[in-house]
């Protein structure tokens, strides 16, 4: 448990965590969700996909939302003593998830899908994240770190063009989109004042990133980053 925190006082960290997720969710909804909705087409841009292309035969393709993804609480690239969400945040998220998903088993959460590989016509079965539905993720602000941090290589490549020049650093390192893992480590382990300052920093990064996206789309006379880069 972080220094100076009691078990009862840790709820504020859960609240701040959910606020961060809300801001990232809104960002994705505004500019990036089309990439996830068209995941197979985006993946086909990767060189290795030319030999590993698939057709969906059964179910819903989950993109990055494979089995177990929502329950990965690791903070990639952070020092070992800060490399996971603090247990109190994990426990808070899991408690709220349990309440949220009580009836989901009957509503089609989780499940499987089947792909046919082009090069040998073989069928490959995969499993969704337990929180994945045919309408996408059911967790809202209860998503895990990986769910809000990971962007695929084609998306990252496009965003590097969107934020080229002085704004390039906004995208963050390859393993840490928008420096979200760094922010989550601060939310987990640092005192309240530093956490609040980091949230202000994150809010500004998201605003600057959003402005870059809007400016790019206006310059290209396009309504969607996905449509512009994946024509």
RAPELIN-V917896 format. One record per residue. N is the residue number from 1. RES is the residue in one letter. OMEGA is omega in degrees with one decimal (NA if undefined). Layout:
N:RES:OMEGA
N:RES:OMEGA
This chain:
1:X:179.5
2:X:-179.7
3:X:176.5
4:X:176.2
5:X:168.0
6:X:-179.9
7:X:-177.6
8:X:-174.4
9:X:-175.8
10:X:-179.6
11:X:180.0
12:X:177.2
13:X:176.2
14:X:179.9
15:X:178.3
16:X:177.5
17:X:-177.7
18:X:176.6
19:X:176.4
20:X:-179.4
21:X:179.3
22:X:-179.3
23:X:179.4
24:X:176.7
25:X:179.9
26:X:178.1
27:X:178.9
28:X:-179.3
29:X:-176.4
30:X:-168.6
31:X:-166.8
32:X:-173.5
33:X:178.9
34:X:177.4
35:X:-178.1
36:X:179.6
37:X:-180.0
38:X:-171.4
39:X:-175.9
40:X:178.6
41:X:179.1
42:X:179.9
43:X:-178.9
44:X:176.0
45:X:-179.0
46:X:-180.0
47:X:-177.5
48:X:-179.0
49:X:-178.4
50:X:178.5
51:X:-175.8
52:X:-179.5
53:X:-174.4
54:X:164.8
55:X:176.2
56:X:-177.8
57:X:-174.0
58:X:176.1
59:X:-179.4
60:X:178.9
61:X:-171.8
62:X:-176.8
63:X:-180.0
64:X:-170.9
65:X:177.8
66:X:-177.5
67:X:175.9
68:X:-173.9
69:X:-176.3
70:X:-177.8
71:X:174.2
72:X:-175.4
73:X:178.8
74:X:176.0
75:X:-173.0
76:X:173.7
77:X:179.0
78:X:178.0
79:X:-172.0
80:X:-178.2
81:X:178.9
82:X:-170.0
83:X:174.8
84:X:169.9
85:X:177.3
86:X:-175.2
87:X:-178.4
88:X:175.8
89:X:179.0
90:X:-179.7
91:X:178.6
92:X:178.4
93:X:-177.4
94:X:177.6
95:X:-179.9
96:X:176.7
97:X:-179.5
98:X:179.0
99:X:-177.3
100:X:-168.7
101:X:-177.6
102:X:-177.3
103:X:-171.6
104:X:-177.2
105:X:-179.9
106:X:-175.8
107:X:173.2
108:X:175.9
109:X:-178.4
110:X:179.0
111:X:-173.6
112:X:175.3
113:X:-178.9
114:X:176.5
115:X:172.1
116:X:-179.1
117:X:-173.7
118:X:-168.3
119:X:179.4
120:X:176.4
121:X:-179.9
122:X:177.1
123:X:-178.8
124:X:-177.5
125:X:178.0
126:X:-178.7
127:X:176.9
128:X:162.9
129:X:-176.0
130:X:-179.2
131:X:-176.5
132:X:176.0
133:X:178.2
134:X:175.2
135:X:179.5
136:X:-175.8
137:X:179.9
138:X:-168.4
139:X:-178.3
140:X:-177.9
141:X:178.9
142:X:178.8
143:X:177.5
144:X:-178.0
145:X:-178.6
146:X:-175.9
147:X:-177.4
148:X:-175.9
149:X:-170.9
150:X:166.7
151:X:-175.5
152:X:-178.7
153:X:177.6
154:X:178.4
155:X:179.7
156:X:179.8
157:X:179.1
158:X:-177.7
159:X:175.7
160:X:175.2
161:X:179.2
162:X:-175.4
163:X:-177.8
164:X:179.6
165:X:-173.3
166:X:-177.9
167:X:-174.3
168:X:-177.4
169:X:178.8
170:X:-176.2
171:X:179.9
172:X:178.2
173:X:-177.2
174:X:-176.9
175:X:-169.5
176:X:-179.9
177:X:179.2
178:X:-179.1
179:X:-177.1
180:X:178.7
181:X:178.3
182:X:178.6
183:X:-179.0
184:X:175.9
185:X:178.3
186:X:178.6
187:X:-177.7
188:X:-163.2
189:X:-173.5
190:X:-177.4
191:X:-170.1
192:X:-177.9
193:X:179.5
194:X:177.9
195:X:-179.3
196:X:177.1
197:X:178.5
198:X:177.0
199:X:175.8
200:X:177.8
201:X:179.3
202:X:178.6
203:X:179.4
204:X:178.1
205:X:179.5
206:X:178.8
207:X:179.3
208:X:179.0
209:X:179.1
210:X:178.2
211:X:176.8
212:X:-179.6
213:X:-179.7
214:X:-179.8
215:X:179.3
216:X:-178.8
217:X:178.5
218:X:-179.6
219:X:-178.4
220:X:-179.0
221:X:-178.1
222:X:-179.0
223:X:-173.6
224:X:175.2
225:X:179.5
226:X:-178.5
227:X:-178.4
228:X:-174.3
229:X:-175.0
230:X:178.8
231:X:NA
